[in-house]
Amino acid sequence: MGLLDDKRDDLEKYEFMMGVPRGRLAVALDLLTDALILVGQHGVYCQSNRQPGKPAMDLQIILDAINSSKELISSAMEELKKS
């Protein structure tokens, strides 16, 4: 069973409430948020040696990429909402 099979109910709910494109983007945002939480938790245990109190550099890069992706998806959702 794939991840989308697990999110099928959410996907159907969001597609019904927001339309197909925005609903799919909303589920993608949920998945990115879940990934962000997991990476953030992992960052608690994998601290940077050079920057105490911060996650390891690879985790910082992953966190930045996920946050940027979320911003891009949010802006796409806003554009779809306008049209």
C-alpha positions as CSV (number, residue, x, y, z in Angstrom):
1,M,0.0,0.0,0.0
2,G,1.4,3.3,-1.0
3,L,1.4,6.6,0.8
4,L,-1.3,8.0,-1.4
5,D,-3.5,5.0,-0.6
6,D,-3.2,6.0,3.1
7,K,-4.2,9.6,2.2
8,R,-7.0,8.6,-0.2
9,D,-9.7,9.9,2.2
10,D,-8.0,13.2,2.7
11,L,-7.4,13.5,-1.0
12,E,-11.1,13.0,-1.8
13,K,-12.2,15.4,1.0
14,Y,-9.9,18.2,-0.2
15,E,-10.7,17.6,-3.8
16,F,-14.4,17.9,-3.0
17,M,-13.9,21.0,-0.9
18,M,-11.4,22.9,-3.0
19,G,-11.5,21.4,-6.5
20,V,-9.1,18.8,-7.9
21,P,-6.0,20.9,-8.4
22,R,-6.1,22.8,-5.1
23,G,-7.2,19.6,-3.2
24,R,-4.2,17.7,-4.5
25,L,-1.9,20.6,-3.6
26,A,-3.4,20.7,-0.1
27,V,-2.6,17.0,0.4
28,A,0.9,17.6,-0.9
29,L,1.2,20.4,1.7
30,D,0.0,17.9,4.4
31,L,2.6,15.4,3.3
32,L,5.4,18.0,3.3
33,T,4.3,19.1,6.8
34,D,4.5,15.5,8.0
35,A,8.0,15.2,6.5
36,L,9.0,18.5,8.1
37,I,8.0,17.3,11.5
38,L,9.9,14.0,11.1
39,V,13.0,15.8,9.9
40,G,12.7,18.3,12.7
41,Q,12.5,15.5,15.3
42,H,15.5,13.8,13.8
43,G,17.3,17.2,13.9
44,V,17.0,17.1,17.7
45,Y,19.2,14.1,17.9
46,C,21.6,14.9,15.0
47,Q,23.1,18.2,16.1
48,S,25.7,20.1,14.1
49,N,29.3,19.9,15.5
50,R,30.0,23.4,14.0
51,Q,26.8,25.0,15.1
52,P,25.7,23.7,18.5
53,G,21.9,23.9,18.9
54,K,21.3,23.5,15.2
55,P,20.5,20.4,13.2
56,A,23.3,18.8,11.1
57,M,24.0,20.6,7.8
58,D,22.2,18.0,5.7
59,L,19.1,18.3,7.8
60,Q,19.2,22.1,7.5
61,I,19.3,21.7,3.7
62,I,16.3,19.3,3.8
63,L,14.4,21.6,6.1
64,D,15.0,24.6,3.8
65,A,13.9,22.6,0.7
66,I,10.7,21.4,2.4
67,N,9.9,24.9,3.6
68,S,10.5,26.3,0.1
69,S,8.4,23.6,-1.4
70,K,5.5,24.5,1.0
71,E,5.8,28.2,0.1
72,L,5.7,27.4,-3.6
73,I,2.7,25.1,-3.3
74,S,0.9,27.7,-1.2
75,S,1.5,30.4,-3.8
76,A,0.2,28.0,-6.5
77,M,-2.9,27.4,-4.5
78,E,-3.5,31.1,-4.2
79,E,-3.1,31.6,-7.9
80,L,-5.6,28.8,-8.6
81,K,-8.0,30.4,-6.1
82,K,-7.8,33.7,-8.0
83,S,-8.7,32.2,-11.4
